[in-house]
Amino acid sequence: MTQRLLTLAQQLDQATLRQVFTHTSWAPDRVQSYERLEFLGDSVLSLCITTELYRRFPDFAEGHLARLRAYIVSRATCSRVAAKLGLGKLLRHYADQGSEGGDAAQLQSNQNVLADLTESLIGAVYLTFGYEAVRPAVIEVFDEHIVFAEGSYIDHKTELQEHLARSGQSVAYKVLGFSGPPHNREFEIDAVVEGESLGRGFGTSKKRAEQEAAAEALHELQSKARRSARRARLRGSRSRKPELEAGAGSDETAPAVPVDVDVPGPDAGGEPGDTGVGGVG
């Protein structure tokens, strides 16, 4: 089945379509590459997914929604969507029309480039057809990742318990109250860690509310850990300052080592699917 996003792509004018698949290294200047479309598409994608999550999961708290969105719009997920749509092949197709064929052979399987292509195409479709046309197309192609994210993050209670166990802590759930008639009741529950309330959840059942409270508590603990790590790094950099000043004349510097962290997806067991779609246009 042809994806809506590809159907819309086929209706783009050739100049726009070529820009969607013009890598920065191939353009005479960056403005003529796909970077501007990618910049726009990143925001459009985030709005589409945010709106869909808000509508689809009315019982989920803000923190939970934010974590789902972070996975769904991640570069790893966007690269899988690009692979499914065959955007790498289309990059190669347009490169072969110029003098960039050799580079395209490597770029068409690069995760960052594939993610860029997904966002670039979304940006181009949005500019040409508007939000109401691009939104359902985006949701269709990202739907399996929305479903996967929701399912993989559902057991926050276990995740929180395991996190606390590493430091010998525990969590207790306290019912703060409930509202509504018996057939449509909403519970309010606190997640209490070592006497401190770290998360509050609401839900149509106690289990749902506890899950939300656990998600909020886990988010708070992880935020605290990040803040502590930043403070520790800051203290470390201050304590090393005299040593750095003393060795300022040295030509030796430590190289920065980039680290790519992949995010597992619904197809993590193998290569992302491919629709086998050929050139567009």
C-alpha positions as a printed Julia matrix, in Angstrom:
281×3 Matrix{Float64}:
   0.0    0.0     0.0
   1.32   3.42   -0.9
   1.83   5.64    2.12
  -0.01   8.97    2.1
   3.25  10.82    2.65
   4.7    9.34   -0.56
   1.47  10.06   -2.44
   1.75  13.72   -1.43
   5.46  13.69   -2.28
   4.63  12.6    -5.81
   2.6   15.8    -6.19
   5.45  18.13   -5.24
   7.04  20.18   -8.0
  10.42  18.9    -9.17
  12.41  21.82   -7.74
  11.02  21.21   -4.24
  11.44  17.46   -4.55
  15.05  17.84   -5.6
  15.72  20.09   -2.61
  14.23  17.47   -0.28
  16.94  15.04   -1.44
  19.87  17.46   -1.77
  22.48  16.72    0.87
  24.43  19.67    2.26
  27.68  18.48    0.69
  26.11  18.56   -2.77
  24.65  22.07   -2.65
  26.57  25.21   -3.7
  25.48  26.68   -0.35
  23.6   25.27    2.64
  20.43  27.23    1.87
  19.93  25.15   -1.28
  20.25  21.86    0.56
  17.48  20.11    2.52
  18.51  21.76    5.81
  15.86  24.49    5.83
  13.09  22.0     4.98
  14.41  19.66    7.67
  14.36  22.51   10.22
  10.7   23.19    9.39
   9.76  19.52    9.23
  11.18  18.87   12.69
   8.67  21.33   14.21
   5.78  20.07   12.08
   6.51  16.46   13.08
   6.6   17.41   16.74
   3.27  19.24   16.5
   1.6   16.32   14.67
   2.81  13.75   17.19
   2.11  15.95   20.22
  -1.47  16.55   19.08
  -2.02  12.86   18.34
  -0.68  11.75   21.73
  -2.84  14.34   23.49
  -5.95  13.06   21.73
  -5.14   9.35   21.82
  -4.16   9.08   25.49
  -6.44  11.35   27.54
  -5.41   9.67   30.83
  -1.66  10.19   30.37
   0.06  12.91   32.38
   2.33  15.51   30.79
   5.54  13.72   31.79
   4.42  10.44   30.26
   3.33  12.14   27.03
   6.68  13.92   26.82
   8.6   10.64   27.14
   6.5    8.98   24.45
   7.02  11.94   22.12
  10.77  11.94   22.74
  11.01   8.35   21.46
   8.61   8.81   18.55
  10.3   11.92   17.09
  13.84  10.69   17.84
  16.38  10.45   15.04
  16.45   6.68   15.38
  12.7    6.48   14.79
  12.8    8.99   11.94
  15.52   6.94   10.24
  13.33   3.83   10.46
  10.45   5.71    8.89
  12.76   6.86    6.09
  13.87   3.28    5.47
  10.25   2.12    5.35
   9.4    4.82    2.8
  12.49   4.07    0.73
  13.86   7.61    1.11
  17.45   6.37    1.0
  16.79   4.92   -2.46
  15.25   8.21   -3.55
  18.34  10.06   -2.32
  20.41   7.74   -4.52
  17.99   8.26   -7.41
  18.39  12.04   -7.37
  22.13  11.83   -6.75
  22.55   9.63   -9.83
  21.06  12.45  -11.91
  24.04  14.65  -10.91
  27.62  13.98   -9.93
  27.05  12.78   -6.39
  26.34   9.1    -7.02
  29.43   7.87   -5.17
  28.61   9.78   -1.99
  24.96   8.73   -2.1
  25.88   5.06   -1.88
  27.15   5.69    1.65
  24.72   8.41    2.68
  21.59   6.44    1.81
  22.15   4.14    4.81
  23.39   6.78    7.26
  20.97   7.07   10.2
  21.32  10.84   10.58
  20.84  11.45    6.87
  17.77   9.21    6.77
  16.28  11.07    9.74
  16.98  14.37    7.96
  15.18  13.13    4.85
  12.05  12.22    6.83
  11.87  15.69    8.36
  12.76  17.39    5.08
   9.95  15.61    3.25
   7.46  16.47    6.01
   8.52  20.11    5.79
   8.09  20.2     2.02
   4.66  18.56    2.15
   3.56  20.98    4.87
   4.67  24.01    2.85
   2.86  22.81   -0.25
  -0.34  21.28    1.13
  -0.71  22.65    4.67
  -1.07  21.13    8.11
  -4.43  19.41    7.58
  -2.98  17.41    4.71
   0.34  16.51    6.3
  -0.97  15.59    9.76
  -2.81  12.35    8.83
   0.06  11.37    6.54
   2.55  11.75    9.39
   0.38   9.86   11.86
  -0.1    7.01    9.41
   3.6    6.44    8.87
   4.51   6.89   12.55
   1.57   4.91   13.94
   3.44   1.66   14.59
   6.03   3.63   16.57
   3.3    5.33   18.61
   1.83   1.93   19.44
   5.25   0.51   20.29
   6.18   3.46   22.51
   2.92   3.26   24.45
   3.29  -0.47   25.02
   6.97  -0.4    25.92
   6.59   2.32   28.53
   3.41   1.04   30.13
   4.9   -0.71   33.2
   6.33   2.32   34.99
   5.75   0.75   38.41
   8.22  -2.05   37.71
  10.68   0.37   36.13
  10.51   2.66   39.17
  10.85  -0.26   41.59
  13.96  -1.52   39.82
  15.43   1.98   39.75
  14.9    2.42   43.51
  16.17  -1.06   44.36
  19.63  -0.09   43.13
  19.89   2.44   45.98
  18.01   0.4    48.57
  14.9    2.61   48.43
  11.23   1.74   48.03
   8.0    3.36   46.9
   4.53   3.47   48.42
   1.34   4.55   46.66
  -1.09   6.71   48.59
  -4.68   7.28   47.47
  -5.38  11.0    47.81
  -8.98  10.77   46.72
 -11.38  10.07   43.89
 -14.15  11.87   42.06
 -17.06  11.08   39.77
 -19.84   8.49   39.86
 -19.02   4.78   40.43
 -19.26   3.98   36.71
 -16.9    6.83   35.74
 -14.61   7.36   38.7
 -11.19   9.05   38.58
  -8.56   8.28   41.21
  -5.75  10.53   42.4
  -2.66   8.76   43.75
   0.74   9.88   45.06
   3.98   7.95   44.62
   5.91   8.42   47.87
   9.62   7.59   48.04
  11.26   7.63   51.45
   8.55   9.94   52.78
   8.76  12.37   49.84
   5.96  12.74   47.29
   7.65  12.52   43.89
   4.79  11.82   41.52
   1.07  12.23   41.23
  -1.17  10.26   38.91
  -4.77  10.37   37.79
  -6.72   7.57   36.15
 -10.03   5.8    35.74
  -8.64   2.96   37.85
  -6.18   2.76   40.73
  -3.75   0.79   38.56
  -3.79   3.46   35.86
  -3.31   6.24   38.42
  -0.45   4.34   40.05
   1.25   3.92   36.67
   1.02   7.65   36.06
   2.31   8.44   39.53
   5.21   6.03   39.03
   6.04   7.62   35.68
   6.15  11.08   37.25
   8.28   9.86   40.16
  10.74   8.13   37.82
  10.99  11.27   35.7
  11.69  13.36   38.81
  14.38  10.94   40.06
  16.07  10.89   36.67
  15.99  14.69   36.5
  17.57  14.91   39.95
  20.27  12.45   38.87
  21.07  14.54   35.79
  21.27  17.73   37.87
  23.59  16.02   40.35
  25.8   14.77   37.52
  26.02  18.27   36.05
  26.98  19.74   39.42
  29.61  17.02   39.86
  31.09  17.77   36.41
  31.11  21.48   37.23
  32.92  20.88   40.52
  35.37  18.62   38.73
  36.11  21.21   36.06
  36.74  23.85   38.74
  39.1   21.59   40.67
  41.05  20.79   37.48
  41.39  24.44   36.45
  44.77  25.0    38.18
  46.13  21.86   36.5
  44.91  23.04   33.11
  46.47  26.46   33.61
  49.74  24.89   34.65
  49.82  22.81   31.49
  48.56  25.52   29.16
  51.68  25.32   27.04
  51.13  21.68   26.12
  50.12  20.86   22.55
  48.41  17.67   23.63
  44.62  17.71   23.74
  42.21  14.88   24.37
  40.11  14.13   21.3
  36.34  14.21   21.7
  34.77  10.83   21.03
  31.29  11.04   19.54
  28.88   8.41   20.83
  25.76   7.41   18.92
  23.02   5.89   21.05
  20.41   3.98   19.11
  16.87   3.63   20.39
  15.28   0.2    19.97
  12.13   0.19   17.9
   9.35  -2.17   16.88
  11.65  -3.67   14.25
  14.81  -3.73   16.4
  15.32  -7.41   15.69
  16.27  -6.77   12.07
  16.51  -4.18    9.34
  13.67  -1.66    9.05
  10.99  -2.55    6.55
  11.02  -1.19    3.02
   8.07  -0.55    0.74
  10.13  -1.04   -2.39
   8.94   2.28   -3.8
  11.01   3.59   -6.68
  11.71   7.17   -7.71
   9.13   9.83   -7.05
   8.04  12.27   -9.66
